[in-house]
C-alpha cells in the first residue's frame, strides 16, 4: 500500500501518524504542504475525498490567520476559503492521509489503524 501524507514535521501529531504508517511498512510519499501548498483544485479534491462539505472543516480555526482574515464569516464563498488555505497553508489541518480516492484526517493518529485495516480489506477483496 502506498499513501500520500500531508505532513508538518514540526507537529507532534503529524510525526506520530507518520511513525504509525512506517511501523506498518507502508510506503509514504510526504507532501510538504507548508512549502508547496496544494492548489485550490487539489484542496477541493481533498475535501471531496474526506467527505467534507465546508472548507472550514479542514481549517485550523485556532490559527491567528483564521481570525485575522475573518474566515468565520458565513458569507464567504467556498472559493474564498480555499484560496485563503492556499495563501496561508498553516490553516490546513494535518495530517491528511490519501490512498487512491480515499482520504483521512488522521487527527488523532489512532484513527489511522482502523482506516488502514478497512482499506487493506477492500484491496484484498
VENVENTA-V794552 format. One record per run of one state. SS is the DSSP state (H for helix, E for strand, L for the rest). FROM is the first residue (numbers start at 1). TO is the last residue. Records with the same first field share a line. If there is no record, write none. Layout:
SS->FROM-TO / FROM-TO
This chain:
L->1-1 / 7-11 / 24-26 / 32-39 / 51-54 / 60-63 / 69-77 / 88-88 / 93-95 / 100-101 / 106-110 / 125-125
E->2-6 / 27-31 / 59-59 / 92-92 / 96-99 / 102-105
H->12-23 / 40-50 / 55-58 / 64-68 / 78-87 / 89-91 / 111-124
